[in-house]
Amino acid sequence: MSIAQRTRNGALGMTAAKLSCEAAYPGIEFSPGSRGLLAWLKDRPPECVHLKRNALWVATLVPDTLYVRGKRSPTRDSLRPEVSLCRDCFVGTVEGEFAAYPGNVVAFEPDPEVFSQYFFVGAPDFERAGLQPEVARAIERRLRQRGETCSVCDRSATWLWLSREQVAGLDETQRIGEAPGEWFCAAHGAQTLCRAFAGIPEANVFYMNLPYGEAGAYVWI
């Protein structure tokens, strides 16, 4: 059961319009059994057809929702539905979203052995999302850095990728502030993050959302 399902009864009231799966994910084929009455009664999200034969990699994508201490907070007016996807459908869906995001991002490489959530927190939401103040300040300083160029092309860099070798976790505040990381434009930042996902042979990601606002960080737990 996903985080969204576990917290739905205690969720914040949401007045944003909800899109259909067909409108939100036009390139994905969903299993008919996951769209029926039984799935609705069990409060299970729609699943791509590949999960029946590719159950080693499952990601629950909740695109337009930030969870703040167990409660849902919408990040845009039109909400795309929560869905469960195999690795290929997941990467194919999120890469274009990452590349189209115009804001600044600090992205921490997840530990494939232990992570179960990988989510974006907008800078204004750091405190209410539970980031420690010193961690929030360190990330905010990195988000304010300007003048870097993408390490792959000559475009301006908006993504800072911090590998696990450089920053193993959010408790390494000094490393967050000092690690050189790798700077990328949005397109190459998207490729880097998706390449990291594609390199993980097995995963059960209970929650991931998509970037919103003007700047923020992708963190994992």
C-alpha positions as CSV (number, residue, x, y, z in Angstrom):
1,M,0.0,0.0,0.0
2,S,1.4,3.4,-1.0
3,I,1.9,6.4,1.3
4,A,-1.0,8.1,-0.5
5,Q,-3.3,5.2,0.4
6,R,-2.2,5.0,4.0
7,T,-2.7,8.7,4.6
8,R,-5.8,9.3,2.5
9,N,-8.3,9.2,5.4
10,G,-6.3,11.9,7.2
11,A,-5.5,14.0,4.1
12,L,-5.9,17.7,3.7
13,G,-9.0,18.7,1.7
14,M,-8.1,19.0,-2.0
15,T,-10.1,21.2,-4.3
16,A,-7.8,20.9,-7.3
17,A,-9.3,19.3,-10.5
18,K,-8.2,15.7,-11.1
19,L,-7.1,14.5,-14.6
20,S,-7.9,11.1,-16.0
21,C,-5.1,8.5,-16.5
22,E,-5.6,8.8,-20.2
23,A,-5.1,12.6,-20.1
24,A,-2.2,12.5,-17.6
25,Y,-0.3,9.5,-19.1
26,P,-1.2,9.2,-22.7
27,G,1.8,6.9,-23.5
28,I,1.1,4.3,-20.8
29,E,-1.1,1.2,-21.1
30,F,-2.8,0.4,-17.8
31,S,-4.0,-3.0,-16.7
32,P,-7.8,-3.2,-17.0
33,G,-8.0,-5.0,-13.7
34,S,-6.4,-2.1,-11.9
35,R,-9.0,0.3,-13.3
36,G,-12.1,-1.6,-12.3
37,L,-14.5,-1.5,-9.3
38,L,-12.6,-4.0,-7.2
39,A,-9.4,-1.9,-7.5
40,W,-11.4,1.2,-6.6
41,L,-12.9,-0.5,-3.6
42,K,-9.5,-1.6,-2.4
43,D,-8.1,2.0,-3.0
44,R,-5.4,0.7,-5.3
45,P,-3.9,3.0,-7.9
46,P,-3.9,2.1,-11.6
47,E,-1.0,-0.1,-12.7
48,C,0.8,-0.3,-16.0
49,V,0.4,-3.6,-17.8
50,H,4.0,-4.6,-17.2
51,L,3.8,-5.0,-13.5
52,K,2.3,-8.5,-13.8
53,R,5.5,-9.7,-15.3
54,N,8.0,-7.2,-14.1
55,A,7.3,-7.1,-10.4
56,L,10.9,-6.5,-9.3
57,W,10.7,-2.8,-10.0
58,V,7.6,-0.9,-8.9
59,A,7.3,2.9,-8.4
60,T,4.3,4.7,-7.1
61,L,4.2,8.1,-8.8
62,V,2.1,10.8,-7.1
63,P,3.1,13.6,-9.4
64,D,1.4,16.7,-8.0
65,T,1.4,16.0,-4.2
66,L,3.8,16.8,-1.5
67,Y,3.3,15.0,1.8
68,V,3.8,17.2,4.8
69,R,3.9,15.2,8.0
70,G,1.5,12.6,6.5
71,K,-0.9,15.0,4.9
72,R,-1.3,15.8,1.3
73,S,-0.5,19.2,-0.1
74,P,-1.2,19.8,-3.8
75,T,1.6,21.4,-5.8
76,R,-0.5,22.4,-8.8
77,D,-4.1,23.1,-9.8
78,S,-4.7,20.1,-12.0
79,L,-3.7,16.9,-10.3
80,R,-2.5,13.9,-12.2
81,P,-3.6,10.6,-10.5
82,E,-1.4,8.4,-8.5
83,V,-0.2,5.4,-10.5
84,S,2.1,2.3,-10.1
85,L,4.6,1.8,-12.8
86,C,7.4,-0.5,-13.9
87,R,10.9,0.9,-14.3
88,D,10.6,1.6,-18.1
89,C,7.2,3.3,-17.8
90,F,8.4,5.2,-14.8
91,V,11.6,6.5,-16.4
92,G,9.8,7.2,-19.7
93,T,7.2,9.3,-17.8
94,V,9.5,11.3,-15.4
95,E,12.4,12.1,-17.7
96,G,10.5,14.6,-19.8
97,E,9.1,16.2,-16.7
98,F,12.5,16.7,-15.2
99,A,13.9,18.1,-18.5
100,A,11.0,20.6,-18.8
101,Y,11.4,21.9,-15.2
102,P,12.8,25.5,-15.5
103,G,13.8,25.8,-11.8
104,N,17.0,25.0,-9.9
105,V,17.4,21.5,-8.4
106,V,19.8,19.9,-5.9
107,A,19.4,16.1,-6.5
108,F,20.8,13.5,-4.1
109,E,21.6,10.1,-5.5
110,P,19.4,7.5,-3.7
111,D,20.9,4.5,-2.0
112,P,19.4,1.6,-4.1
113,E,19.8,-0.8,-1.1
114,V,17.6,1.1,1.3
115,F,15.6,3.9,-0.3
116,S,11.8,3.6,-0.4
117,Q,10.8,7.2,-1.2
118,Y,12.4,9.8,-3.6
119,F,10.6,13.1,-3.6
120,F,11.0,16.7,-4.5
121,V,10.6,19.4,-1.8
122,G,10.3,23.0,-3.0
123,A,12.6,25.4,-1.1
124,P,9.7,27.3,0.6
125,D,8.5,23.9,2.0
126,F,11.8,22.7,3.5
127,E,10.8,23.5,7.1
128,R,7.3,22.2,7.0
129,A,8.4,19.1,5.2
130,G,10.7,18.3,8.1
131,L,14.2,19.1,6.9
132,Q,16.6,20.0,9.7
133,P,17.3,23.7,9.7
134,E,21.0,23.3,9.0
135,V,20.3,20.9,6.2
136,A,17.8,23.3,4.7
137,R,20.3,26.2,4.9
138,A,23.0,24.1,3.2
139,I,20.7,23.2,0.3
140,E,19.4,26.7,0.0
141,R,23.0,28.0,-0.4
142,R,23.6,25.5,-3.2
143,L,20.3,26.5,-4.9
144,R,21.5,30.1,-5.0
145,Q,24.7,29.3,-6.8
146,R,24.8,30.8,-10.3
147,G,27.2,30.9,-13.2
148,E,27.9,27.2,-13.6
149,T,27.8,25.6,-17.0
150,C,26.5,22.1,-17.8
151,S,29.3,19.5,-17.6
152,V,28.0,17.9,-20.9
153,C,27.0,20.9,-23.0
154,D,27.4,24.7,-23.0
155,R,24.0,25.5,-21.5
156,S,23.6,27.1,-18.1
157,A,23.4,24.6,-15.3
158,T,20.3,24.4,-13.2
159,W,20.8,20.9,-11.7
160,L,23.4,20.0,-9.1
161,W,23.8,16.2,-8.8
162,L,25.3,15.0,-5.6
163,S,26.4,11.3,-5.8
164,R,26.4,9.0,-2.8
165,E,30.2,9.0,-2.9
166,Q,30.2,12.7,-2.3
167,V,27.1,12.9,0.0
168,A,25.9,9.7,1.6
169,G,22.9,11.2,3.4
170,L,21.2,14.3,4.6
171,D,23.0,14.1,7.9
172,E,26.2,15.1,6.2
173,T,25.5,18.9,6.3
174,Q,29.1,20.0,5.7
175,R,29.4,17.7,2.6
176,I,26.2,19.1,1.2
177,G,27.7,22.6,1.4
178,E,31.1,21.7,0.1
179,A,30.9,18.7,-2.3
180,P,31.6,19.8,-5.8
181,G,28.9,17.6,-7.3
182,E,28.2,17.7,-11.0
183,W,26.4,20.5,-12.7
184,F,23.9,19.9,-15.5
185,C,21.4,21.7,-17.6
186,A,17.8,20.4,-17.1
187,A,18.0,17.9,-20.0
188,H,21.3,16.4,-18.8
189,G,20.2,16.5,-15.2
190,A,17.1,14.5,-16.2
191,Q,19.3,12.0,-18.0
192,T,21.6,11.6,-15.1
193,L,18.8,11.0,-12.6
194,C,17.0,8.6,-14.9
195,R,20.2,6.7,-15.6
196,A,20.6,6.2,-11.9
197,F,17.1,4.8,-11.7
198,A,17.7,2.5,-14.7
199,G,20.8,1.2,-13.0
200,I,18.9,-0.1,-10.0
201,P,17.8,-3.7,-10.8
202,E,15.2,-4.0,-8.1
203,A,13.2,-1.4,-6.2
204,N,9.9,-0.7,-4.5
205,V,9.5,3.1,-4.4
206,F,6.4,3.9,-2.4
207,Y,6.3,7.5,-3.2
208,M,7.7,9.9,-5.8
209,N,6.4,13.3,-6.9
210,L,7.5,15.7,-9.7
211,P,9.3,19.1,-9.4
212,Y,7.2,22.2,-8.7
213,G,7.8,25.9,-7.8
214,E,10.9,27.8,-8.6
215,A,13.6,25.6,-6.9
216,G,14.0,22.7,-4.6
217,A,15.7,19.4,-3.8
218,Y,15.2,15.7,-4.6
219,V,15.8,13.8,-1.4
220,W,15.4,10.1,-0.4
221,I,14.6,8.1,2.6
